[in-house]
């Protein structure tokens, strides 16, 4: 079974390659907030980022994807 980080890594490439508004959601249906980090243990987003996702444009969503990749340790911070 793939870990949350593996699933996020798979989706991150699609997020970078998508069209202007065709940015996939990072949700992997593991919706559990970490009391330590304040991030979702599945998608590595804050509650504010999750709540605002549907109102963001492609540029905003890609910015969140970069934060997710950094938080997951997939790219340097």
C-alpha positions as protocol buffer text, in pm:
chain_id: "A"
residue {
  index: 1
  type: UNK
  ca { x: 0 y: 0 z: 0 }
}
residue {
  index: 2
  type: UNK
  ca { x: 135 y: 342 z: -96 }
}
residue {
  index: 3
  type: UNK
  ca { x: 200 y: 601 z: 173 }
}
residue {
  index: 4
  type: UNK
  ca { x: 44 y: 948 z: 166 }
}
residue {
  index: 5
  type: UNK
  ca { x: 379 y: 1087 z: 49 }
}
residue {
  index: 6
  type: UNK
  ca { x: 394 y: 839 z: -240 }
}
residue {
  index: 7
  type: UNK
  ca { x: 39 y: 928 z: -347 }
}
residue {
  index: 8
  type: UNK
  ca { x: 112 y: 1301 z: -324 }
}
residue {
  index: 9
  type: UNK
  ca { x: 431 y: 1256 z: -529 }
}
residue {
  index: 10
  type: UNK
  ca { x: 232 y: 1078 z: -800 }
}
residue {
  index: 11
  type: UNK
  ca { x: -27 y: 1358 z: -814 }
}
residue {
  index: 12
  type: UNK
  ca { x: 225 y: 1644 z: -794 }
}
residue {
  index: 13
  type: UNK
  ca { x: 355 y: 1577 z: -1143 }
}
residue {
  index: 14
  type: UNK
  ca { x: 2 y: 1602 z: -1283 }
}
residue {
  index: 15
  type: UNK
  ca { x: -48 y: 1930 z: -1099 }
}
residue {
  index: 16
  type: UNK
  ca { x: 263 y: 2081 z: -1259 }
}
residue {
  index: 17
  type: UNK
  ca { x: 174 y: 1952 z: -1606 }
}
residue {
  index: 18
  type: UNK
  ca { x: -195 y: 2046 z: -1608 }
}
residue {
  index: 19
  type: UNK
  ca { x: -351 y: 2332 z: -1797 }
}
residue {
  index: 20
  type: UNK
  ca { x: -415 y: 2678 z: -1650 }
}
residue {
  index: 21
  type: UNK
  ca { x: -723 y: 2571 z: -1454 }
}
residue {
  index: 22
  type: UNK
  ca { x: -684 y: 2194 z: -1474 }
}
residue {
  index: 23
  type: UNK
  ca { x: -506 y: 2141 z: -1140 }
}
residue {
  index: 24
  type: UNK
  ca { x: -597 y: 1820 z: -956 }
}
residue {
  index: 25
  type: UNK
  ca { x: -696 y: 1823 z: -592 }
}
residue {
  index: 26
  type: UNK
  ca { x: -432 y: 1681 z: -358 }
}
residue {
  index: 27
  type: UNK
  ca { x: -700 y: 1508 z: -151 }
}
residue {
  index: 28
  type: UNK
  ca { x: -632 y: 1135 z: -116 }
}
residue {
  index: 29
  type: UNK
  ca { x: -930 y: 1070 z: 117 }
}
residue {
  index: 30
  type: UNK
  ca { x: -719 y: 1048 z: 432 }
}
residue {
  index: 31
  type: UNK
  ca { x: -886 y: 1340 z: 605 }
}
residue {
  index: 32
  type: UNK
  ca { x: -725 y: 1358 z: 946 }
}
residue {
  index: 33
  type: UNK
  ca { x: -569 y: 1673 z: 1090 }
}
residue {
  index: 34
  type: UNK
  ca { x: -245 y: 1634 z: 1282 }
}
residue {
  index: 35
  type: UNK
  ca { x: -264 y: 1805 z: 1621 }
}
residue {
  index: 36
  type: UNK
  ca { x: 113 y: 1857 z: 1607 }
}
residue {
  index: 37
  type: UNK
  ca { x: 160 y: 2008 z: 1260 }
}
residue {
  index: 38
  type: UNK
  ca { x: -191 y: 2140 z: 1195 }
}
residue {
  index: 39
  type: UNK
  ca { x: -178 y: 1976 z: 852 }
}
residue {
  index: 40
  type: UNK
  ca { x: -398 y: 1707 z: 701 }
}
residue {
  index: 41
  type: UNK
  ca { x: -212 y: 1376 z: 732 }
}
residue {
  index: 42
  type: UNK
  ca { x: -326 y: 1281 z: 381 }
}
residue {
  index: 43
  type: UNK
  ca { x: -274 y: 1589 z: 166 }
}
residue {
  index: 44
  type: UNK
  ca { x: -46 y: 1805 z: 384 }
}
residue {
  index: 45
  type: UNK
  ca { x: -277 y: 2111 z: 360 }
}
residue {
  index: 46
  type: UNK
  ca { x: -400 y: 2341 z: 635 }
}
residue {
  index: 47
  type: UNK
  ca { x: -772 y: 2372 z: 704 }
}
residue {
  index: 48
  type: UNK
  ca { x: -762 y: 2718 z: 543 }
}
residue {
  index: 49
  type: UNK
  ca { x: -604 y: 2576 z: 226 }
}
residue {
  index: 50
  type: UNK
  ca { x: -857 y: 2292 z: 212 }
}
residue {
  index: 51
  type: UNK
  ca { x: -1152 y: 2529 z: 260 }
}
residue {
  index: 52
  type: UNK
  ca { x: -1030 y: 2774 z: -4 }
}
residue {
  index: 53
  type: UNK
  ca { x: -928 y: 2521 z: -270 }
}
residue {
  index: 54
  type: UNK
  ca { x: -1246 y: 2537 z: -478 }
}
residue {
  index: 55
  type: UNK
  ca { x: -1223 y: 2917 z: -500 }
}
residue {
  index: 56
  type: UNK
  ca { x: -857 y: 2929 z: -608 }
}
residue {
  index: 57
  type: UNK
  ca { x: -743 y: 2980 z: -964 }
}
residue {
  index: 58
  type: UNK
  ca { x: -482 y: 2756 z: -1126 }
}
residue {
  index: 59
  type: UNK
  ca { x: -193 y: 2972 z: -1009 }
}
residue {
  index: 60
  type: UNK
  ca { x: -312 y: 2960 z: -647 }
}
residue {
  index: 61
  type: UNK
  ca { x: -359 y: 2584 z: -661 }
}
residue {
  index: 62
  type: UNK
  ca { x: -9 y: 2535 z: -802 }
}
residue {
  index: 63
  type: UNK
  ca { x: 132 y: 2750 z: -520 }
}
residue {
  index: 64
  type: UNK
  ca { x: -41 y: 2521 z: -268 }
}
residue {
  index: 65
  type: UNK
  ca { x: 98 y: 2217 z: -452 }
}
residue {
  index: 66
  type: UNK
  ca { x: 452 y: 2357 z: -409 }
}
residue {
  index: 67
  type: UNK
  ca { x: 390 y: 2399 z: -35 }
}
residue {
  index: 68
  type: UNK
  ca { x: 255 y: 2044 z: -18 }
}
residue {
  index: 69
  type: UNK
  ca { x: 565 y: 1906 z: -191 }
}
residue {
  index: 70
  type: UNK
  ca { x: 788 y: 2100 z: 48 }
}
residue {
  index: 71
  type: UNK
  ca { x: 594 y: 1984 z: 353 }
}
residue {
  index: 72
  type: UNK
  ca { x: 611 y: 1623 z: 233 }
}
residue {
  index: 73
  type: UNK
  ca { x: 987 y: 1655 z: 182 }
}
residue {
  index: 74
  type: UNK
  ca { x: 963 y: 1602 z: -194 }
}
residue {
  index: 75
  type: UNK
  ca { x: 1145 y: 1927 z: -285 }
}
residue {
  index: 76
  type: UNK
  ca { x: 1384 y: 2147 z: -88 }
}
residue {
  index: 77
  type: UNK
  ca { x: 1230 y: 2431 z: 114 }
}
